[in-house]
Amino acid sequence: MDEKAMRSAAVLAVGTLIGFHPEQFDLIGHRPRSPIVVCLDSDSISNVLNRVICEVPEAPATVAVYWATTDTLSFLSLEPGLPTTQQADLSTRSTIGELFSCLEATDNHRLTFTTAASSTTITSYESVAA
């Protein structure tokens, strides 16, 4: 599947989940009328963080990560500037999928991702079938 088709499938999966299973978004702490940033697991962390900062500079954001190989969605909550004790050995060139896998390995599924420009707390939630 090419990238455009994967991105279309990702948006369709999120839309379907919102339409048929809105309770899933309550479980992940999504706030009504807050934007949801949809990305592929292969997108770079810096790309996703830049999109979140552009769309939701002050408030927590929900990021839907689409895994095309398994047709599943994973969800991350990003909040600016809330430090945690968990640190990840990742760079902005790492993918959002690698970040999610790193979070899955932590006990509390939360870490702070710090760049020269900002600090972002990222929380992962269980994956669901798309």
C-alpha positions as CSV (number, residue, x, y, z in Angstrom):
1,M,0.0,0.0,0.0
2,D,1.4,3.4,-0.9
3,E,1.7,6.3,1.6
4,K,-1.4,8.1,0.3
5,A,-3.5,5.0,0.6
6,M,-2.2,4.3,4.1
7,R,-3.0,7.9,5.2
8,S,-6.5,7.6,3.8
9,A,-6.9,4.3,5.6
10,A,-5.7,5.9,8.8
11,V,-8.2,8.8,8.6
12,L,-11.0,6.4,7.7
13,A,-10.2,4.1,10.7
14,V,-10.2,7.1,13.1
15,G,-13.5,8.4,11.6
16,T,-15.1,5.0,11.8
17,L,-14.0,4.6,15.4
18,I,-15.4,8.1,16.3
19,G,-18.7,7.3,14.5
20,F,-19.3,3.8,15.8
21,H,-17.3,3.6,19.1
22,P,-17.0,7.1,20.6
23,E,-16.6,5.5,24.1
24,Q,-13.1,4.5,23.0
25,F,-12.1,8.2,22.9
26,D,-13.5,8.7,26.4
27,L,-11.3,5.8,27.6
28,I,-8.1,7.5,26.3
29,G,-9.0,10.9,27.9
30,H,-9.7,12.7,24.7
31,R,-11.5,16.0,25.3
32,P,-14.6,16.7,23.1
33,R,-13.9,19.2,20.3
34,S,-10.1,18.8,20.7
35,P,-8.3,18.0,17.5
36,I,-7.0,14.5,16.8
37,V,-3.8,14.4,14.9
38,V,-3.7,11.3,12.7
39,C,-0.3,9.8,11.7
40,L,1.4,6.7,10.5
41,D,3.7,4.6,12.7
42,S,6.5,5.5,10.3
43,D,6.2,9.3,10.7
44,S,9.1,10.9,12.5
45,I,8.5,12.1,16.0
46,S,9.6,15.6,15.0
47,N,7.0,15.7,12.2
48,V,4.2,14.6,14.6
49,L,5.3,17.0,17.3
50,N,5.4,19.9,14.8
51,R,1.9,19.1,13.6
52,V,0.6,18.9,17.2
53,I,2.3,22.2,18.1
54,C,0.8,23.9,15.1
55,E,-2.7,22.6,15.7
56,V,-2.8,22.6,19.5
57,P,0.0,24.8,20.9
58,E,-1.3,25.0,24.5
59,A,-3.7,22.2,25.2
60,P,-3.3,18.4,25.4
61,A,-3.6,16.7,22.1
62,T,-4.7,13.2,21.0
63,V,-2.5,11.5,18.4
64,A,-3.9,8.5,16.6
65,V,-1.1,6.3,15.3
66,Y,-2.1,4.0,12.4
67,W,-0.2,0.7,12.0
68,A,-0.9,-0.3,8.4
69,T,0.8,-3.7,8.8
70,T,-1.7,-4.8,11.5
71,D,-4.6,-2.4,10.7
72,T,-4.7,-1.1,14.2
73,L,-4.8,2.3,15.9
74,S,-2.7,3.3,18.9
75,F,-3.4,6.5,20.8
76,L,-1.0,9.0,22.5
77,S,-1.8,12.0,24.6
78,L,0.6,14.9,24.3
79,E,0.8,17.6,26.9
80,P,3.2,20.5,26.9
81,G,5.8,20.8,29.7
82,L,4.8,18.2,32.3
83,P,8.0,16.5,33.4
84,T,8.1,12.8,34.4
85,T,10.8,10.6,35.6
86,Q,10.7,8.3,32.5
87,Q,13.3,9.1,29.8
88,A,13.5,7.6,26.3
89,D,16.6,7.0,24.3
90,L,15.0,8.4,21.1
91,S,15.8,11.3,18.8
92,T,13.5,13.5,16.7
93,R,14.5,11.3,13.8
94,S,13.0,8.3,15.5
95,T,9.5,7.3,14.3
96,I,6.3,7.7,16.3
97,G,6.0,3.9,16.2
98,E,9.3,3.5,17.9
99,L,8.2,6.0,20.5
100,F,5.0,4.1,21.1
101,S,6.9,0.8,21.4
102,C,9.2,2.5,24.0
103,L,6.2,3.7,26.0
104,E,4.7,0.2,25.9
105,A,7.9,-1.0,27.7
106,T,7.5,1.5,30.6
107,D,5.4,0.8,33.6
108,N,3.3,3.9,33.5
109,H,3.2,4.5,29.7
110,R,4.3,8.1,30.2
111,L,7.5,10.0,29.5
112,T,8.7,13.5,28.8
113,F,10.1,14.2,25.3
114,T,12.4,17.2,25.4
115,T,13.9,19.1,22.5
116,A,15.8,22.4,22.5
117,A,12.5,24.2,21.9
118,S,10.1,22.4,24.2
119,S,9.2,19.7,26.6
120,T,6.2,17.4,25.9
121,T,4.7,14.7,28.1
122,I,3.5,11.7,26.1
123,T,1.1,9.1,27.4
124,S,0.3,5.9,25.4
125,Y,-3.0,4.0,25.5
126,E,-3.9,0.5,24.4
127,S,-4.2,-0.2,20.7
128,V,-7.5,-1.1,19.1
129,A,-8.4,-2.8,15.8
130,A,-9.1,-0.3,13.1
